[in-house]
Amino acid sequence: MRTNIRNIYRNICITDSVYVDIGTKKVKGKVYPRYLIRESRWENGGSKQRTVANISDCSLEEVIAIKLALKYKGNITDVLRDIDEIHTEQGLSVGAVFSLFKAARDLGIAKALGNSENAKLSLWMILARLIEPGSRLANVRLAQRHAAVDVLGLNNFNEDDLYGAMDWIESDQRRIEKRLFHARYGEKRPTLYLYDVTSSYLEGEKNEYADWGYNRDKKKGKKQIVIGLLTDDEGWPISIEVFPGNTSDVKTFASQVKKLAHEFGCESVALVGDRGMIKSDQMDVLAEQKFYYITATTKSQMETLLKQGTIQLELFTEELCEIENEGIRYILRKNPVRASEIGESRNEKMETIRKLIETENEYLEDHKRAKVITALRNVEARIVKLNLSPLVKVESSGRTLAMKIDDTALREESYLDGCYVIRTNLPVDRGSMETIHGRYKDLANVEWAFRTMKSDEIELRPINVRLKPRTRAHAFIAMLSYIIEKRLRDKWKDINITVQEGIHELSSINCITVQVGAVKYNQIPEPREIGSKLLGALSVTLPKAITCSNVRISTRKKLELKRKK
C-alpha cells in the first residue's frame, strides 16, 4: 500500500528540522533507491536523528514534491514569491508522441517490440513516420522538438543508433509479426485474408533491391522495389514483404501462402487476390496447403466462359447471380455505373481521334508539301496508344483523312462493359455468394493501405536506404505506422478532421518546463477544445506533469557545418 502522505505531513509539521534523506539500499546484490523523511533534534548537547517515515515506495515525482513542501512548509506562498527560485520556459511537444505511444500500446505494438533500447528506438521511428515522416537524420532532429526521450524512456541517440535499430527490427520482423498476430486474434484466427502488391520508386540506383519493372507510381526513369502486403478481411496488416523491382505479382504469392500455413499456423483459409494475382500455378500452391481462393476472371476468360456456355450474357444484371461448374463457383454481376464510365471513356477517346484528324486535315490543306503518309502515321500511333485499334481505323482519300468505326467490333467490345465474374473454390457452407462478393471487394482495403503508406502521411516512398535488410525494415516500420494510422482514423471518424490534421493539433500541445531551485519537471497545460476531443476519442488522459530527464539529443551530422560548406 502507498505510504499515507497526509499522516506524514501531520508528523513533520511539528518540527522545523525535517528533511528528505535520499540514498540507496542493497538487497541480494541489487541496488534500490531509498527515500526517508528524517527529523533532526538537538538534545543534551548533541544532534539526534529520527526516521519519521519510509517513503521508498513513493514515486520520484512524489518525493520531489515532498522535498519542496518541506523546504517551504512555514509559508507555502514563499514558493511563488521567491521569483529567483522559479524559472519557466517552453518545453517540448508532448501531445502527439504521448497519444501515439498510447495507441501503440493499445494495439500491442509496443509489447510485441519489447523493452530493449533498439525496441524503443524502433518505436520512435514508427511514431515519427506519423508525426513528421523523414529520414533517420530527420527522426533524430524531430526528437529534439518532441518529448520522445521522456515519454518512451530513451537515452541519447543519433542517426547511427537508428540505423542499428533498423537492423535489429528487420532481424526480428517475423517474431514481431507473430506476436502481433496472436495478440490480436488469439485462437480465433481469421478465415479470410487479402493479399496485393505494389511498387515503390527509389531515389538513386544503389539499392540492392532496385530493378526496372512495371512502375505503378508512374515515375519515369526510376528503378523500383516490389512490396507485398497481407491483411485480414478488414484490412488490418499482418505481414509485409519486399521483393526485387522486376518481380511479377504472381511470383510473390507463394511465400505469403507458406507464411500463413507455417508461421501463423492457419488452416483451411481462403486467400483473396485480384485477377492478376491468383492464376493456375498459384491455385496449385493453395491446394498444397488445403487453402481456398477468391479471385476474378479476366475479360478474355469471361469470353471463353461465354463461348463454352458455362455462363450466359443475360445473367449479368445488377443482382448477384451464381453458377457452379466442376466444383468452381462463379459469381456474376454487372455494375451499371462502371459500364457507363467505360462507355464515356471510350467515347472521349474516339472524340480525341476525331479532333486529331481534323487538325491533320487542316494542316494538309494549308501545307501543300506535307505528306499524307506522315499524317496517317500520327493518327494511327494515337489510336494504338488509346487502345482503339480493334474499333477505329483511319483512311485517306486524296489529301483528306477520315475515321472509320467498326460497328460490329464496337458492339462486341461494349457488351461486357461493367460486367465481372468472381471465381472461387470455397464450398457453399463456408461462404454465400454475397460473402464472397463482399470479400473480393474488400481488396480495396489493401489498396487503401498502400495509398496511405505511400502518401505524405507515412511516406513509404521515396526509399532512401540501400541495403536489403534496411529496405525490409523501412517497409515494416511503415506497415506498423499504418496500423496506428488506421486506429486513429477509426477513432476520429466522428470528428471532422483528418489523421494528419489531428496529429498536427496534438503536436501543438507543448510542455512548460518548470524549475524550482534544483527541482525540474515538465508541466502539461490543458489542451484546446479540439485537442480534448481527439484525446477523448483515443481514451488518452495527459498527465499534469512528466519527469524531465535532461537527456539532450544530438545528431552526428551537424547542420551548421553543412551550411558553412
C-alpha positions in Angstrom: 0.0 0.0 0.0 1.3 3.5 -0.9 2.5 5.5 2.1 -0.1 7.8 3.6 1.1 11.2 2.6 -1.4 13.0 4.9 -0.2 11.3 8.1 3.4 12.0 7.1 2.5 15.7 6.7 0.9 15.8 10.2 4.1 14.4 11.7 6.6 16.6 10.0 4.8 19.9 10.7 5.5 19.7 14.5 9.2 20.5 14.0 11.3 22.7 11.9 14.2 20.3 11.3 12.6 17.7 9.0 14.2 16.8 5.7 14.1 14.1 3.0 17.1 11.7 3.1 17.8 10.2 -0.3 20.0 7.2 -0.5 20.3 3.6 -1.7 20.0 0.2 -0.3 21.3 -3.2 -1.5 19.2 -6.3 -1.4 20.6 -9.6 -2.7 23.2 -7.8 -4.7 20.8 -5.3 -6.3 20.8 -1.6 -5.5 17.4 0.1 -5.0 16.6 3.8 -4.2 15.7 4.6 -0.6 13.8 7.7 0.5 13.3 8.5 4.2 11.7 11.5 5.9 14.1 12.3 8.8 13.9 14.6 11.8 16.9 16.3 13.4 16.8 17.4 17.0 19.3 19.0 19.4 19.3 17.1 22.7 21.8 17.0 25.6 24.4 19.0 23.6 24.2 16.7 20.6 22.2 16.1 17.4 19.7 13.3 17.4 18.2 11.8 14.2 14.9 10.1 14.0 13.1 8.5 11.0 9.6 9.9 10.7 8.6 7.7 7.7 9.9 5.5 5.0 8.6 6.8 1.6 10.7 4.5 -0.6 7.5 3.2 -2.3 6.6 6.7 -3.5 7.4 7.8 -7.0 10.3 10.1 -7.6 7.9 12.9 -8.5 6.1 12.5 -5.1 9.4 12.5 -3.3 10.5 15.7 -5.1 7.1 17.3 -4.2 7.5 16.3 -0.5 11.0 17.7 -0.5 9.8 21.0 -2.0 6.9 21.2 0.5 9.3 20.7 3.4 11.6 23.5 2.2 8.6 26.0 2.3 6.5 24.4 5.0 6.5 27.6 7.1 4.7 29.5 4.3 4.0 27.7 1.1 3.4 31.0 -0.7 7.1 31.7 -0.5 7.4 29.3 -3.4 5.7 31.9 -5.6 7.3 34.9 -4.0 10.8 33.7 -4.4 11.0 34.5 -8.1 14.6 33.7 -8.3 13.8 30.1 -7.4 11.3 29.7 -10.2 12.1 29.5 -13.9 9.8 28.5 -16.7 10.4 28.0 -20.4 8.7 26.5 -23.4 9.3 22.8 -23.4 9.0 20.0 -26.0 5.9 18.9 -27.8 4.2 16.1 -25.8 0.6 15.7 -27.1 1.3 13.7 -30.3 4.1 11.4 -29.1 2.1 10.6 -25.8 -1.1 9.8 -27.7 0.6 7.8 -30.4 2.5 5.9 -27.8 -0.7 5.1 -26.0 -2.2 3.9 -29.3 0.9 1.7 -30.0 0.4 0.1 -26.5 -3.3 -0.5 -27.0 -2.6 -2.2 -30.3 0.1 -4.4 -28.8 2.8 -3.0 -31.0 4.9 -1.7 -28.0 4.7 -5.1 -26.3 5.5 -7.0 -29.5 8.6 -4.9 -29.9 9.8 -5.4 -26.3 11.6 -3.1 -23.9 15.2 -3.1 -25.2 16.8 0.1 -26.4 16.6 -1.0 -30.0 12.9 -1.7 -29.5 12.3 1.8 -28.1 14.3 3.4 -31.0 12.2 1.4 -33.5 9.0 2.5 -31.8 10.2 6.1 -32.1 10.8 5.6 -35.9 7.3 4.2 -36.2 5.7 7.2 -34.4 7.9 9.6 -36.2 6.6 8.5 -39.6 3.2 9.7 -38.4 4.3 12.9 -36.7 6.6 14.1 -39.4 8.0 11.4 -41.8 11.5 11.7 -43.0 15.0 10.1 -42.9 16.8 8.8 -39.9 18.5 12.1 -39.5 15.2 13.8 -39.6 13.9 11.4 -36.9 16.8 12.5 -34.6 16.0 16.2 -35.2 12.3 15.5 -34.6 13.2 14.1 -31.2 14.8 17.4 -30.4 11.4 19.0 -30.6 9.1 16.2 -29.3 9.3 14.6 -25.9 10.3 11.2 -27.3 13.0 10.7 -24.6 10.8 11.5 -21.6 7.7 9.6 -22.9 9.5 6.5 -24.4 12.3 6.4 -21.8 15.1 6.7 -24.4 18.7 7.5 -23.9 20.8 9.9 -26.1 20.9 8.6 -29.6 21.8 9.7 -33.2 21.1 8.5 -36.7 23.7 5.7 -36.4 21.7 4.3 -33.5 18.5 4.4 -35.6 20.2 2.5 -38.4 21.3 -0.1 -35.8 17.7 -0.3 -34.6 16.6 -0.9 -38.3 19.0 -3.8 -38.5 17.5 -5.2 -35.2 13.8 -4.8 -36.2 14.5 -6.5 -39.6 16.1 -9.5 -38.0 13.2 -9.7 -35.5 10.4 -9.0 -38.0 8.9 -12.5 -38.1 8.8 -12.8 -34.3 7.2 -9.3 -34.0 4.6 -10.2 -36.7 3.7 -13.4 -35.0 3.4 -11.7 -31.6 1.0 -9.1 -33.1 -1.0 -11.8 -34.9 -1.5 -13.9 -31.8 -2.2 -10.9 -29.6 -4.9 -9.6 -31.9 -6.6 -12.9 -32.8 -5.6 -15.5 -30.2 -7.1 -18.8 -31.1 -9.9 -17.2 -33.2 -7.8 -16.8 -36.3 -9.4 -15.2 -39.4 -10.6 -17.5 -42.2 -10.2 -14.9 -45.0 -7.0 -13.0 -45.9 -6.4 -10.3 -48.5 -3.2 -10.0 -50.5 -2.0 -7.5 -53.0 1.3 -6.0 -54.3 2.5 -2.5 -55.2 5.8 -1.0 -56.3 7.7 2.0 -54.9 10.2 4.0 -56.7 13.8 4.6 -55.5 16.0 7.7 -55.4 19.3 6.7 -56.9 20.3 3.3 -58.2 22.3 1.8 -55.3 19.5 0.0 -53.5 20.1 -3.8 -53.5 16.5 -4.5 -54.5 16.5 -1.9 -57.3 15.4 -3.0 -60.7 13.3 -2.0 -63.6 9.7 -3.2 -63.6 6.1 -2.3 -64.1 6.0 1.1 -62.2 2.7 1.7 -60.6 3.9 5.1 -59.3 4.2 6.3 -63.0 7.7 7.7 -62.0 9.7 7.5 -65.3 13.4 6.9 -65.1 13.3 5.4 -61.6 14.1 1.9 -60.5 11.8 0.3 -58.0 11.1 -2.3 -55.5 8.0 -4.6 -55.2 6.1 -4.9 -51.9 3.5 -7.5 -50.9 1.1 -6.8 -48.1 -1.0 -9.4 -46.4 -4.1 -8.3 -44.3 -7.1 -9.7 -42.7 -10.6 -9.2 -44.3 -10.9 -5.8 -42.5 -7.7 -4.5 -43.9 -5.6 -4.8 -40.7 -2.0 -5.6 -41.9 -0.5 -8.9 -40.8 2.7 -9.2 -42.8 4.8 -7.2 -45.3 7.5 -8.5 -47.7 9.9 -6.8 -50.1 10.9 -8.2 -53.5 13.3 -7.1 -56.3 11.8 -4.5 -58.6 11.4 -6.8 -61.6 9.4 -9.4 -59.6 6.0 -10.2 -61.1 2.9 -10.2 -58.9 2.3 -13.9 -59.1 5.9 -14.7 -58.0 5.3 -13.0 -54.7 2.3 -15.2 -53.9 3.8 -18.5 -52.8 5.8 -17.0 -49.9 2.7 -15.5 -48.4 0.8 -18.8 -48.6 3.6 -20.6 -46.8 3.8 -17.9 -44.2 0.1 -18.3 -43.3 0.5 -22.1 -43.1 3.8 -22.5 -41.3 4.5 -19.3 -39.3 1.0 -18.3 -38.3 -0.4 -21.8 -38.1 -3.5 -21.1 -40.2 -5.6 -24.0 -41.5 -8.3 -24.2 -44.2 -8.4 -20.5 -45.0 -9.3 -18.5 -48.2 -6.9 -16.1 -49.8 -8.3 -13.2 -51.8 -6.3 -11.8 -54.7 -7.1 -9.8 -57.8 -7.3 -11.3 -61.3 -3.6 -10.8 -62.0 -2.5 -12.4 -58.7 -4.1 -15.9 -58.5 -3.6 -18.0 -61.6 -3.3 -21.7 -62.2 0.1 -22.1 -60.6 -1.0 -20.1 -57.5 -4.1 -22.2 -57.2 -1.8 -25.3 -57.1 0.2 -23.7 -54.3 -3.0 -23.1 -52.3 -4.2 -26.6 -53.0 -1.0 -28.0 -51.4 -1.8 -26.3 -48.1 -5.6 -27.1 -48.4 -6.3 -23.4 -48.8 -9.1 -21.8 -50.9 -9.0 -18.8 -53.2 -11.3 -16.0 -54.2 -10.3 -14.0 -57.3 -11.8 -12.5 -60.5 -11.6 -13.6 -64.1 -10.0 -11.5 -66.9 -12.1 -10.3 -69.9 -10.7 -13.0 -72.1 -11.5 -15.7 -69.6 -15.1 -14.3 -69.4 -15.3 -14.5 -73.2 -14.1 -18.1 -73.0 -16.7 -19.0 -70.4 -19.4 -17.4 -72.6 -18.3 -19.4 -75.6 -18.2 -22.6 -73.6 -21.8 -22.0 -72.4 -20.7 -22.0 -68.7 -22.2 -18.6 -68.3 -24.7 -16.6 -70.3 -24.7 -12.9 -71.1 -28.3 -12.4 -69.8 -27.2 -13.5 -66.3 -25.2 -10.2 -65.9 -27.6 -7.9 -64.0 -27.3 -5.6 -61.0 -28.3 -8.5 -58.8 -25.7 -11.2 -58.0 -26.0 -14.5 -59.8 -24.1 -17.7 -59.1 -23.2 -20.5 -61.4 -21.3 -23.7 -60.3 -19.4 -25.8 -62.7 -17.0 -28.7 -61.9 -16.5 -27.6 -58.3 -15.9 -23.9 -59.2 -18.3 -21.2 -58.2 -18.8 -18.2 -60.5 -20.5 -15.1 -59.1 -21.7 -12.7 -61.9 -22.8 -9.1 -61.8 -23.0 -6.0 -64.0 -22.2 -2.7 -62.5 -24.2 -0.1 -64.4 -22.2 2.8 -63.0 -19.0 1.2 -64.2 -20.5 0.3 -67.5 -21.4 4.0 -68.1 -17.9 5.1 -67.1 -16.3 2.7 -69.5 -18.6 3.8 -72.3 -18.0 7.5 -71.7 -14.2 6.9 -71.5 -14.3 5.1 -74.9 -16.4 7.9 -76.5 -13.9 10.5 -75.2 -11.0 8.6 -76.7 -12.9 8.4 -80.1 -13.6 12.1 -79.9 -9.9 12.7 -79.4 -9.2 10.8 -82.6 -11.8 12.9 -84.5 -10.2 16.1 -83.3 -6.8 14.9 -84.2 -8.0 14.0 -87.8 -9.5 17.5 -88.1 -6.2 19.1 -87.1 -4.2 16.9 -89.5 -6.7 17.7 -92.4 -6.3 21.4 -91.7 -2.5 21.1 -91.8 -2.6 19.1 -95.0 -4.8 21.7 -96.6 -2.6 24.6 -95.6 0.7 22.9 -96.3 0.6 21.5 -99.8 4.0 19.8 -99.4 3.0 18.0 -96.3 2.9 14.2 -96.7 -0.4 12.3 -96.2 1.5 9.3 -95.0 3.0 11.2 -92.1 -0.4 12.4 -91.0 -1.7 8.8 -91.2 1.1 7.6 -89.0 0.4 10.3 -86.4 -3.2 9.3 -86.2 -2.5 5.6 -86.2 0.0 6.0 -83.4 -2.6 7.8 -81.3 -5.2 5.1 -82.0 -2.7 2.4 -80.8 -1.9 4.5 -77.7 -5.5 4.8 -76.7 -6.2 1.1 -77.3 -8.7 1.7 -80.0 -7.1 -0.4 -82.7 -9.8 -3.1 -82.9 -12.6 -0.4 -83.2 -11.2 2.5 -85.2 -9.3 2.9 -88.4 -8.1 5.9 -90.3 -8.3 6.1 -94.1 -7.2 8.6 -96.7 -9.0 9.9 -99.8 -6.7 12.2 -101.7 -5.3 14.6 -99.1 -8.2 14.1 -96.6 -8.2 11.7 -93.6 -11.4 10.1 -92.3 -12.2 7.9 -89.3 -14.0 4.6 -89.8 -15.7 2.9 -86.9 -16.2 -0.9 -86.9 -19.7 -1.1 -85.5 -19.6 -4.9 -85.1 -16.3 -4.7 -83.2 -17.7 -1.8 -81.1 -20.7 -3.9 -80.1 -18.5 -6.8 -79.2 -16.2 -4.5 -77.2 -19.0 -2.9 -75.2 -21.4 -5.8 -74.4 -19.2 -6.7 -71.4 -18.8 -3.2 -70.1 -19.3 -3.2 -66.3 -19.5 -7.0 -66.2 -17.3 -9.0 -63.9 -17.1 -12.6 -62.7 -15.7 -13.6 -59.3 -14.3 -17.1 -59.2 -13.8 -19.3 -56.1 -13.4 -22.9 -55.0 -14.7 -22.1 -51.5 -17.5 -24.5 -50.5 -21.0 -23.1 -50.2 -21.2 -23.9 -46.5 -18.0 -21.7 -46.0 -19.5 -18.6 -47.6 -22.5 -17.4 -49.5 -22.2 -15.6 -52.8 -22.9 -12.3 -51.0 -20.0 -13.1 -48.6 -17.6 -14.0 -51.5 -18.6 -10.9 -53.4 -18.0 -8.7 -50.4 -14.7 -10.2 -49.5 -13.4 -9.7 -53.1 -14.5 -6.0 -52.9 -12.6 -5.8 -49.6 -9.3 -5.9 -51.6 -9.9 -2.1 -51.7 -8.8 -2.1 -48.1 -5.3 -3.3 -49.2 -5.2 -0.7 -51.9 -6.1 1.9 -49.4 -3.3 0.7 -47.1 -0.8 1.1 -49.9 -2.1 4.5 -50.8 -1.8 5.7 -47.2 1.7 4.3 -46.7 2.9 5.8 -49.9 1.2 9.2 -49.2 2.6 12.2 -47.3 1.1 10.7 -44.1 3.7 7.9 -43.8 6.0 8.3 -46.8 6.9 4.8 -47.7 8.4 6.4 -50.8 10.9 7.6 -51.8 13.2 5.0 -50.1 16.5 6.4 -49.1 18.3 3.3 -47.8 20.4 0.9 -49.9 20.9 -2.4 -48.0 18.3 -5.2 -48.4 17.8 -5.6 -44.6 17.2 -1.9 -44.1 14.9 -1.7 -47.1 12.8 -4.5 -45.5 13.0 -2.7 -42.1 11.8 0.6 -43.8 8.7 -1.2 -45.2 8.0 -3.0 -41.9 8.2 0.3 -40.0 5.8 1.9 -42.5 3.4 -1.1 -42.0 3.4 -0.7 -38.2 2.8 3.1 -38.6 -0.2 2.3 -40.9 -1.7 0.1 -38.2 -1.6 3.1 -35.8 -2.9 5.4 -38.5 -5.9 3.0 -39.1 -6.6 3.0 -35.4 -6.6 6.9 -35.3 -8.8 7.1 -38.4 -11.3 4.7 -36.9 -11.4 6.6 -33.5 -11.6 10.0 -35.1 -14.2 9.2 -37.8 -16.9 11.2 -36.0 -14.6 14.3 -35.7 -14.4 16.5 -38.7 -10.6 16.2 -39.0 -8.1 14.1 -41.0 -5.5 12.0 -39.2 -2.7 14.4 -40.4 -4.6 17.4 -39.0 -5.3 15.6 -35.8 -1.7 14.7 -35.2 -0.7 18.2 -36.1 -3.2 19.5 -33.5 -1.8 17.2 -30.8 1.7 18.3 -31.7 0.8 21.8 -30.6 0.4 20.6 -27.0 3.8 21.6 -25.6 5.2 21.1 -22.1 6.1 24.0 -19.9 9.4 23.3 -18.3 9.3 24.5 -14.7 12.4 24.7 -12.5 12.1 25.5 -8.8 15.6 25.6 -7.3 17.2 22.3 -8.3 13.9 20.6 -8.9 12.9 20.5 -12.7 9.8 19.0 -14.2 7.6 19.3 -17.4 4.1 20.7 -16.7 1.5 19.8 -19.4 -1.2 22.5 -20.0 -4.8 21.8 -20.7 -5.4 21.3 -24.5 -7.7 23.3 -26.7 -11.3 22.0 -27.2 -10.4 20.1 -30.4 -7.4 18.6 -28.7 -9.6 17.4 -25.9 -11.9 15.7 -28.3 -9.1 14.0 -30.1 -7.6 12.8 -26.8 -11.0 11.7 -25.5 -11.7 9.6 -28.7 -8.4 7.8 -28.0 -9.2 7.4 -24.3 -6.0 9.3 -23.6 -5.6 11.4 -20.4 -2.5 13.6 -20.4 -0.7 13.7 -17.0 -0.4 17.0 -15.3 3.4 16.7 -15.5 6.1 14.3 -16.6 9.7 14.0 -15.5 12.4 16.0 -17.1 15.3 13.6 -17.9 17.6 16.4 -19.2 18.8 14.0 -22.0 20.0 16.1 -24.9 19.5 14.5 -28.4 22.3 15.3 -30.9 22.9 14.4 -34.5 26.2 13.1 -35.8 25.8 15.2 -38.9 25.8 18.9 -37.9 23.6 21.2 -40.0 25.9 24.2 -39.2 28.9 22.5 -40.9 26.7 21.7 -43.9 25.6 25.3 -44.2 29.2 26.6 -44.0 30.2 24.3 -46.9 
